[in-house]
Amino acid sequence: MRALLQRVTEARVTVDRAVVGQIDAGLLVLLGVSKLDTAADAEFLAAKVLNLRIFNDDAGKMNRSVLDTGGGLLVVSQFTLYGDCRKGRRPSFDDAAPAEQARALYEHFVAIARRSELRVETGVFQAEMAVKLINDGPVTLIVESR
């Protein structure tokens, strides 16, 4: 499982011009699922995302997690994170999980995040979405379960 994290001051996702998920300060999480991923990967990655210290403390050092700040999470499914561009001119998505498996693990990740009592918003699985964000820092990181 792979997540691209962006620390944001705000983010929202729209489907057909309707806002379906929106947060103020926190993390935009673009989440990709591979064929090899299991529930254990979702659990590991959710814990990592929630506890990763990438928010500034009073001294300006990255010492606080999204849990510490009480920020929100906007979780958006993103199968293209498993696009392989090494050969040719068109990405291969052979490593991405099939939709059924990806949906189950995506929903498992979201359920774990919601147990944290943070505000957790989502996009719409398999929908054409528009994501708008203001990156804070900017801070953008890739986190993987393997």
Secondary structure, 3 states (H helix, E strand, C coil): CEEEEEEEEEEEEEECCEEEEEECCEEEEEEECECCCCHHHHHHHHHHHHHCCCEECCCCCEEECHHHHCCEEEEEECHHHHCECCCCCCCECCCECCHHHHHHHHHHHHHHHHCCCCCEEECCCCCCCEEEEEEEEEEEEEEECC
